[in-house]
Amino acid sequence: MKIEVVKFYPFELPGRRGGLVGYADVKLGDLILIRMVRLLRNKYGGYYVQMPSLQMGDRSYDVVEVLSKELLEEIRRKVVDYYREEVKI
């Protein structure tokens, strides 16, 4: 399945080592568009993604859940590569 980052919304705060880097809209083939996938950096400099979630009261509920670890890793890789090539200076 072809995975494509359609748009990236940078949200990096200067001087922070970890935390939110930005949001991405990710297209899976020509079938599904997932908006607002979060790209986060951990305190060691690595990156990970979080799928969209909905906050209700003190609980958070997943809106999108990727059941395949391989697909989630491919999405992460595409978003990180896009960020490094197109956004990060």
C-alpha positions as CSV (number, residue, x, y, z in Angstrom):
1,M,0.0,0.0,0.0
2,K,1.3,3.4,-1.0
3,I,1.7,5.8,2.0
4,E,2.0,9.5,1.3
5,V,2.3,12.6,3.6
6,V,-0.1,15.0,2.0
7,K,0.6,18.0,4.3
8,F,2.7,18.7,7.4
9,Y,1.9,21.3,10.0
10,P,5.1,22.1,12.0
11,F,4.6,22.9,15.6
12,E,8.0,22.8,17.1
13,L,8.8,25.1,20.0
14,P,12.4,26.4,20.0
15,G,14.7,25.0,22.7
16,R,12.7,21.9,23.5
17,R,14.3,18.5,23.3
18,G,11.2,16.4,23.3
19,G,7.5,16.8,22.7
20,L,5.3,17.7,19.8
21,V,7.1,18.4,16.5
22,G,4.0,18.7,14.2
23,Y,0.9,17.2,12.7
24,A,0.7,15.3,9.4
25,D,-2.1,14.4,7.1
26,V,-1.3,10.9,5.8
27,K,-2.9,9.2,2.8
28,L,-3.1,5.4,2.6
29,G,-3.3,4.5,-1.1
30,D,-6.3,6.2,-2.7
31,L,-8.6,4.9,0.0
32,I,-8.0,6.5,3.4
33,L,-6.9,10.0,4.6
34,I,-5.9,10.2,8.2
35,R,-5.7,13.8,9.4
36,M,-3.7,15.2,12.4
37,V,-1.2,12.3,13.0
38,R,1.1,13.7,15.6
39,L,4.9,13.5,15.2
40,L,6.7,13.6,18.5
41,R,10.3,13.5,19.5
42,N,11.4,11.7,22.6
43,K,14.1,13.0,24.9
44,Y,16.8,10.9,23.2
45,G,16.2,12.4,19.8
46,G,14.1,9.6,18.2
47,Y,10.7,10.1,16.6
48,Y,7.4,8.4,17.0
49,V,3.8,9.0,15.8
50,Q,0.5,9.0,17.6
51,M,-2.8,8.5,15.8
52,P,-5.6,11.1,16.3
53,S,-7.5,10.8,19.6
54,L,-10.4,12.5,21.2
55,Q,-10.2,14.0,24.7
56,M,-13.4,13.6,26.7
57,G,-13.1,14.7,30.3
58,D,-10.1,13.1,31.9
59,R,-9.9,10.3,29.3
60,S,-8.5,10.0,25.8
61,Y,-10.1,7.8,23.2
62,D,-8.3,6.7,20.0
63,V,-10.1,7.8,16.8
64,V,-7.8,5.8,14.5
65,E,-6.1,2.6,15.6
66,V,-3.6,0.9,13.4
67,L,-3.6,-2.8,14.2
68,S,-0.6,-3.8,12.1
69,K,2.8,-2.9,13.7
70,E,4.3,-3.0,10.2
71,L,1.9,-0.5,8.8
72,L,2.3,1.8,11.8
73,E,6.1,1.6,11.4
74,E,5.8,2.5,7.7
75,I,3.6,5.5,8.5
76,R,6.2,6.6,11.1
77,R,9.0,6.2,8.7
78,K,7.2,8.2,6.0
79,V,6.3,11.1,8.3
80,V,9.8,11.3,9.8
81,D,11.4,11.2,6.3
82,Y,9.1,13.9,5.1
83,Y,9.8,16.0,8.2
84,R,13.6,15.6,7.8
85,E,13.6,16.3,4.0
86,E,10.9,19.0,3.6
87,V,10.4,20.8,6.9
88,K,13.5,20.6,9.1
89,I,16.2,23.2,8.3
